[in-house]
């Protein structure tokens, strides 16, 4: 036994069906699978690139529109109070505010305005990735309600209804604590008497009207707040991909979308490059960009190196403004009802502005498959990191912050309620990296789909096509019924007969040959033997090539002379080998007595 016998290779055998319709159906499916897996999933959608989160943190600075002392190149300043249409001192034509205002109509009723600098408007400590921008101040001047019980005042002898011993004795001077039992009993007696008087009068020491009484109230708009500049500074890190850095090292973009929920910022939004920001880009990054000077002329780089834009311009980029074509006064106009402002403006009620910062190195049609430099035209590399801002408003009803300023003696205080815009950066980046496991998974999906396509075509071929019977013979080779083969071997072992042939054809051929393999003298075939041999071989060949699907008799119970002729041929062989008395043990085809229709041929 040689190596060729020990080390063999088995390969599947395929049947080539020469029918163009089946071929066209198969290759159409294969082409669809190729387009889906290779073209769409790998080269366009790049599903083999594994996404990883990009975590970030940032800071927002509020810069007023004034010049710093000594900065002779600065020409910015606060706007004239007479030019601000929401201020009471507005010198132009007063805007009309109606109750049935529509989205986009001016709805901020004119009120007194007041200038503030950043030190007064910035809340300390400042939250990371967030900034509260005050829009309106409501001051309430309050004093302590004299009818309310005050434990601290009791110790000082000034609480209502609680005179101490000094006051009972008619003395003056600094208050002193009661020091003896007599004075305590006098004080307690006095308190009981006063409590009785109050109960009879239906009065209570509880603060039913509040501990503080508001004596006066003032409201001011923060003048020129729209001209304040917001500067965004941030950084990111993606541990899985090993990418990190600050925004100053990458190219930045702004996106103005018409919906809070977009599938593809590049297709669904207006995009613009941050002037002055630097970083590597690819052609896909800069496609279909708009000139920011047309929509947001204040966009640029701030004094701390971050991306800067005036508040009024930032609000223009929100979906509420883009969908309703608002080009100015976003703080003062009626916004969509879904923002829950109840017909008022953000300047009066405040709001919540989310600024999504999307760091990414992904773009379609850049599969990033590792290939040599000169082959990158076949597989474009992963693009450099860029980031995109996407501002949008979310429902917030009323958004305020309070400041309480007590007086030195504690008898009065000032409560200042600030209505403002809460700006919060949300980092939702995605970094991708080539992953061989994801690539194998994509290719495996393709192989599975190919197999499914082949199985579908096979089903069409064997069940729906006009020549389905012939195709079924080609696809599935039907074996013999092994009952006769098992019976032959069992009877031969029972009678101790050595089998030299297992079938009638082989036995007939053996009987015509000499031990040297030559034809025996006078070993011609009779007509009966020739017919039996040709009929049997024809049936066997039809089971292999399906040339005649009417003469393959795979069921084994067909009433056909050709099938019976093969049965007669087998019966003669079995009778010769194990004896005629054993024929009843074989199949019905061999035993004519048990045939349902058993016409005896003329040869018999």
Secondary structure, DSSP 8 states (H G I E B T S, - for coil): --HHHHS------------HHHHHHHHHHHHHHHIIIIIIIIIIS-TTEEEEEEEEEEEEEEE-SS--TT-TT-------GGG-TTBTT--S------TT--TTSB----B-EE---HHHHS-SS--TTEEEEEEEEEEEEEEE-TTS--HHHHHTT-STT---HHHHTT--SS-----SHHHHHHHHHHHHHHHHHHHHTT--SS-TT-SEEEEEEEEEEETTGGG-EEEEEEEEEETTTTEEEEGGGSEEEEEEESSSS-S-HHHHEEEEE-TT------TTTTTTEE-HHHH-TT-EE-TTSSEEEEHHHHHHTSHHHHHTT--S-TTTB---GGG--TT--HHHH-EEEEEEEEEE---TT-------GGGTTTS------EEEEEEEEE--S--EEEEEEE-TTSSEEEEEEEEEEEEEEEE-EEEEEE-HHHHHHHHHHHHHHHHHHHHHHHHHHHHTSTTHHHHHHHHS-----HHHHHHHHHHHHHTT---S-SSHHHHHHHHTB-TTS-B-TT----HHHHHHHHHHHHHHHHHHH-S-TTS---SS----HHHHHHHHHHHHHHHHHH-GGGGGGS-TTT-GGG-SS----TT-
